[in-house]
Amino acid sequence: MELPEYRIGNLTVIKVWELDLDDFAATQLLPEIEPDTLASDPAAMDSRTYNRDTGKVKLSVHSWLLRGENKTILIDTCVGNDKDRPTLKTLDHQHTPYLARLRSAGVRPGEIDYILLTHLHADHVGWNTQLVDDHWVPTFPNATIVCSGLEWRYGAALAAKDDAAIQSALAEAKLGQPIRTPVDGVFQDSLAPLEQTGSLRRITIDGSEVLEGIRFLSAPGHSIDHAAIAVSSQGEHAIFGGDIAHHPLEMSQPELVSMFCEFPDAARSSRRRLLDRAAESGVLFFSSHFPASSVGRVTRNGGSYRWRFFED
């Protein structure tokens, strides 16, 4: 089956789908949502994003594959197979044909030049490694992996249960104390094995260009140093939003925060800042968890925002 392609200048973009998550009630994913408000929300009227019979949202987990200008890039690497996630059953010991789908998109793991990680949560880093002979080994042996240095230090400190290092990272972030921490085990099986590859690039998220036409935009709150990724080519622009929003409901009701956000106040501020940028510029917005094409545009709607899928 031919996969839909999107263009940003000389770059082609393909969604590499891993799995759907249709088990979360809207009131579970977004605990502060009001049922009466939900009933009239345009984002809940769209059958692609919300099941009105069950009250459950529709989510997707996927990567974005970018090709062109002499490089092949993967933005985020989903859940991965065989990962032990006992506290998050929807991600526990998955067995998906993700790598076969990547090949269907025309790319083998060894052909990936760069992996750009918006943040280091379980559903964004899993395919960094795969299980071979009871050991976690890098899935993309020739890729340089780019991620936040602060987020890496925080993850390493949590994995080591190093309280001093944890507090040092929190002080650096200046977001206060988190209401939750990343899922245990993720750093150990999906990130730490990359230390031995020599191809790990931990950066400061400051908006500077990390590759030609590519910048990490600071958008903390969902995680300690979450980033969106801005991509430009031949005068065309796009934003890959990471988990700035999990569902279009967070655009129409931007005061909401998901059950997975670690620093709620910062998450709200970062979302508004990024959505303002997307609305003002009219760029294509590539989401990490919206269903259907997962691609669209953001416009302002009074004090909130409106999402429109690319295919509409």
C-alpha positions as CSV (number, residue, x, y, z in Angstrom):
1,M,0.0,0.0,0.0
2,E,1.4,3.4,-1.0
3,L,1.7,5.7,2.1
4,P,0.6,9.3,1.9
5,E,3.5,11.7,1.4
6,Y,3.6,15.4,2.5
7,R,6.1,17.9,1.3
8,I,8.2,20.6,3.1
9,G,10.2,22.1,0.3
10,N,12.7,19.4,-0.8
11,L,11.7,17.1,2.1
12,T,9.1,14.3,1.9
13,V,7.3,13.3,5.1
14,I,5.6,10.0,5.7
15,K,3.8,8.8,8.8
16,V,5.1,5.5,10.1
17,W,2.3,4.1,12.2
18,E,2.9,1.8,15.1
19,L,-0.5,1.4,17.0
20,D,-3.8,3.0,17.9
21,L,-4.8,3.8,21.5
22,D,-8.6,3.8,21.8
23,D,-9.0,2.8,25.4
24,F,-8.8,6.2,27.1
25,A,-11.9,8.0,28.1
26,A,-11.7,11.7,27.4
27,T,-12.2,12.3,31.2
28,Q,-9.2,10.0,31.9
29,L,-6.8,11.5,29.3
30,L,-7.9,15.0,30.3
31,P,-8.9,14.8,33.9
32,E,-10.1,18.5,34.2
33,I,-12.5,18.3,31.2
34,E,-16.1,19.1,32.0
35,P,-18.6,16.6,30.5
36,D,-21.0,19.4,29.5
37,T,-18.2,21.3,27.8
38,L,-17.1,18.1,26.1
39,A,-20.6,17.5,24.7
40,S,-20.5,20.8,22.7
41,D,-16.8,20.7,21.7
42,P,-16.2,20.6,17.9
43,A,-13.3,18.3,18.5
44,A,-15.7,15.8,20.0
45,M,-18.0,16.0,17.1
46,D,-15.4,14.5,14.7
47,S,-15.8,10.7,14.6
48,R,-12.1,10.4,13.6
49,T,-11.0,11.7,17.0
50,Y,-13.8,10.8,19.4
51,N,-16.3,8.0,19.9
52,R,-19.4,9.7,21.2
53,D,-21.0,6.3,22.1
54,T,-18.2,5.3,24.5
55,G,-16.8,8.7,25.5
56,K,-13.3,7.5,24.5
57,V,-10.8,9.4,22.5
58,K,-8.9,8.1,19.5
59,L,-5.2,8.4,19.5
60,S,-2.3,7.2,17.3
61,V,1.3,6.3,18.1
62,H,3.6,6.9,15.2
63,S,6.9,8.3,13.9
64,W,7.6,10.8,11.2
65,L,10.0,9.9,8.4
66,L,11.7,12.8,6.6
67,R,13.7,12.2,3.5
68,G,15.6,14.6,1.2
69,E,18.6,17.0,1.1
70,N,21.0,14.1,1.5
71,K,19.6,12.9,4.9
72,T,17.0,10.5,6.2
73,I,15.5,11.4,9.6
74,L,13.1,9.8,12.0
75,I,11.3,12.0,14.5
76,D,10.5,9.9,17.6
77,T,10.6,6.1,17.7
78,C,7.3,5.0,19.3
79,V,6.8,2.2,21.9
80,G,9.0,-0.6,20.6
81,N,8.6,-4.4,21.0
82,D,9.2,-6.5,24.1
83,K,9.4,-3.5,26.4
84,D,8.4,-4.2,30.0
85,R,5.9,-1.6,31.0
86,P,3.8,-3.1,33.9
87,T,2.5,0.3,35.0
88,L,1.2,1.2,31.5
89,K,-0.5,-1.9,30.2
90,T,-1.4,-0.3,26.8
91,L,2.4,-0.2,26.0
92,D,3.5,-3.4,27.8
93,H,5.3,-6.1,25.7
94,Q,4.1,-4.9,22.3
95,H,4.7,-7.0,19.2
96,T,4.0,-4.7,16.2
97,P,5.4,-4.8,12.6
98,Y,6.8,-1.3,12.9
99,L,10.1,-2.1,11.2
100,A,8.2,-3.7,8.3
101,R,6.1,-0.6,8.0
102,L,9.3,1.5,7.9
103,R,10.6,-0.7,5.1
104,S,7.2,-0.2,3.3
105,A,8.0,3.5,3.5
106,G,11.2,2.7,1.6
107,V,13.8,2.8,4.4
108,R,15.7,0.1,6.3
109,P,16.9,0.8,9.8
110,G,20.5,1.1,8.7
111,E,19.6,3.9,6.3
112,I,18.4,6.3,9.0
113,D,20.9,9.1,9.5
114,Y,19.3,11.0,12.3
115,I,16.8,10.3,15.0
116,L,15.3,13.4,16.6
117,L,13.6,12.9,20.0
118,T,11.0,15.5,21.1
119,H,11.3,14.0,24.6
120,L,12.2,10.8,26.4
121,H,8.8,9.2,27.3
122,A,8.1,5.6,26.7
123,D,6.0,6.0,23.5
124,H,8.6,8.2,21.8
125,V,11.9,6.3,22.4
126,G,11.0,2.6,22.3
127,W,12.4,1.6,18.9
128,N,15.8,3.2,19.7
129,T,16.6,-0.4,20.8
130,Q,15.4,-3.9,20.1
131,L,15.9,-7.2,22.0
132,V,18.6,-9.4,20.6
133,D,19.8,-12.5,22.5
134,D,18.4,-11.0,25.7
135,H,20.3,-7.7,25.3
136,W,19.0,-4.3,24.2
137,V,20.9,-3.2,21.1
138,P,20.4,-0.1,18.9
139,T,17.9,-0.6,16.2
140,F,19.3,2.1,13.9
141,P,23.0,1.4,13.9
142,N,24.1,4.3,11.7
143,A,21.9,7.0,13.2
144,T,23.0,10.0,15.2
145,I,20.4,10.4,18.0
146,V,19.6,14.0,19.0
147,C,17.9,14.8,22.2
148,S,17.8,17.2,25.2
149,G,20.8,17.0,27.4
150,L,18.8,18.1,30.4
151,E,16.1,15.5,29.8
152,W,18.8,12.9,29.5
153,R,20.4,13.9,32.8
154,Y,17.0,13.9,34.5
155,G,16.2,10.4,33.1
156,A,19.6,9.0,34.1
157,A,19.2,10.5,37.6
158,L,15.7,9.0,38.1
159,A,17.0,5.6,36.8
160,A,19.9,5.7,39.3
161,K,17.6,7.0,42.1
162,D,20.2,9.8,42.6
163,D,18.2,12.4,44.6
164,A,20.9,15.0,44.4
165,A,21.1,14.7,40.6
166,I,17.3,14.7,40.3
167,Q,17.1,18.0,42.3
168,S,19.9,19.5,40.3
169,A,18.0,18.8,37.0
170,L,14.8,20.2,38.5
171,A,16.6,23.3,39.6
172,E,18.1,23.8,36.2
173,A,14.6,23.4,34.6
174,K,13.0,25.9,36.9
175,L,9.6,24.3,36.5
176,G,9.0,23.4,40.2
177,Q,8.3,19.9,41.4
178,P,6.6,17.5,39.0
179,I,3.3,15.8,39.7
180,R,4.5,12.6,38.0
181,T,7.7,11.2,36.7
182,P,8.5,9.2,33.5
183,V,7.6,5.5,33.4
184,D,10.3,3.4,35.2
185,G,12.5,1.2,33.0
186,V,12.4,3.4,29.9
187,F,15.7,5.0,30.4
188,Q,17.3,1.6,31.2
189,D,16.1,-0.3,28.1
190,S,15.6,2.4,25.4
191,L,18.2,5.1,26.2
192,A,21.1,3.9,28.3
193,P,22.3,1.3,25.7
194,L,22.9,4.2,23.2
195,E,25.7,5.5,25.4
196,Q,28.0,2.8,23.9
197,T,27.3,3.8,20.3
198,G,29.3,7.1,20.1
199,S,26.4,8.6,18.1
200,L,24.4,10.3,20.8
201,R,24.2,14.0,20.6
202,R,22.7,15.7,23.7
203,I,21.9,19.3,23.0
204,T,20.7,22.5,24.8
205,I,17.1,23.3,23.6
206,D,17.5,26.9,22.7
207,G,16.1,27.2,19.2
208,S,19.4,27.1,17.4
209,E,19.8,25.1,14.2
210,V,20.9,21.5,15.0
211,L,20.8,20.4,11.3
212,E,20.3,22.5,8.3
213,G,16.7,23.8,8.4
214,I,15.9,22.0,11.7
215,R,15.5,23.6,15.1
216,F,14.4,22.2,18.5
217,L,11.9,24.7,20.0
218,S,11.7,24.8,23.8
219,A,8.2,23.6,25.0
220,P,8.7,22.2,28.5
221,G,5.9,21.0,30.8
222,H,4.8,17.7,29.3
223,S,8.2,16.6,30.3
224,I,11.1,18.4,31.9
225,D,12.6,19.6,28.6
226,H,10.1,18.7,26.0
227,A,10.7,20.2,22.5
228,A,8.8,20.7,19.4
229,I,10.8,20.5,16.1
230,A,10.6,23.2,13.5
231,V,11.6,22.2,9.9
232,S,12.3,24.5,7.0
233,S,13.2,23.7,3.4
234,Q,13.1,25.9,0.3
235,G,11.0,28.5,2.0
236,E,8.4,26.1,3.3
237,H,8.0,25.4,7.0
238,A,6.4,22.9,9.4
239,I,6.2,22.1,13.1
240,F,6.4,18.7,14.6
241,G,4.6,19.3,17.9
242,G,5.6,16.3,20.0
243,D,3.2,16.0,23.0
244,I,2.3,19.7,23.1
245,A,-1.2,18.3,22.6
246,H,-2.3,14.7,22.6
247,H,-5.8,15.4,21.1
248,P,-7.6,18.2,19.4
249,L,-9.6,18.8,22.6
250,E,-6.5,20.4,24.0
251,M,-6.6,22.9,21.2
252,S,-10.2,23.9,21.6
253,Q,-9.7,23.9,25.4
254,P,-6.0,24.9,25.9
255,E,-6.3,25.1,29.7
256,L,-6.5,21.3,29.9
257,V,-3.5,19.1,30.6
258,S,-3.2,15.4,30.0
259,M,-2.8,12.7,32.6
260,F,0.8,12.3,31.3
261,C,2.0,15.8,31.8
262,E,4.6,16.2,34.5
263,F,4.5,20.0,35.0
264,P,1.0,21.2,34.2
265,D,1.4,25.0,34.4
266,A,4.4,24.9,32.1
267,A,2.6,22.5,29.8
268,R,-0.3,25.0,29.4
269,S,2.1,27.9,28.7
270,S,4.1,26.0,26.2
271,R,1.0,24.8,24.3
272,R,-0.3,28.3,23.9
273,R,3.1,29.6,22.8
274,L,3.5,26.9,20.2
275,L,-0.1,27.1,19.0
276,D,0.2,30.9,18.6
277,R,3.2,30.3,16.5
278,A,1.5,27.7,14.4
279,A,-1.6,29.8,13.9
280,E,0.2,33.0,13.0
281,S,2.4,31.3,10.4
282,G,-0.2,28.9,9.0
283,V,2.4,26.1,8.8
284,L,1.7,22.4,8.5
285,F,1.5,20.9,12.0
286,F,2.5,17.2,12.4
287,S,1.1,15.8,15.6
288,S,2.4,12.9,17.6
289,H,-0.9,11.4,18.7
290,F,-3.8,12.7,16.7
291,P,-5.4,10.0,14.6
292,A,-6.3,9.8,10.9
293,S,-3.6,11.6,8.9
294,S,-2.2,13.2,12.1
295,V,-1.4,16.3,9.9
296,G,-3.2,19.6,9.8
297,R,-3.3,23.3,10.5
298,V,-4.0,25.4,13.6
299,T,-6.1,28.5,13.5
300,R,-7.2,30.9,16.3
301,N,-10.7,30.7,17.5
302,G,-11.3,33.5,20.0
303,G,-9.2,32.6,23.1
304,S,-8.6,29.1,21.9
305,Y,-7.6,27.3,18.8
306,R,-9.2,25.1,16.1
307,W,-7.7,22.1,14.4
308,R,-8.3,21.2,10.8
309,F,-7.0,18.0,9.3
310,F,-4.9,18.2,6.2
311,E,-7.5,16.0,4.3
312,D,-10.4,18.3,5.1
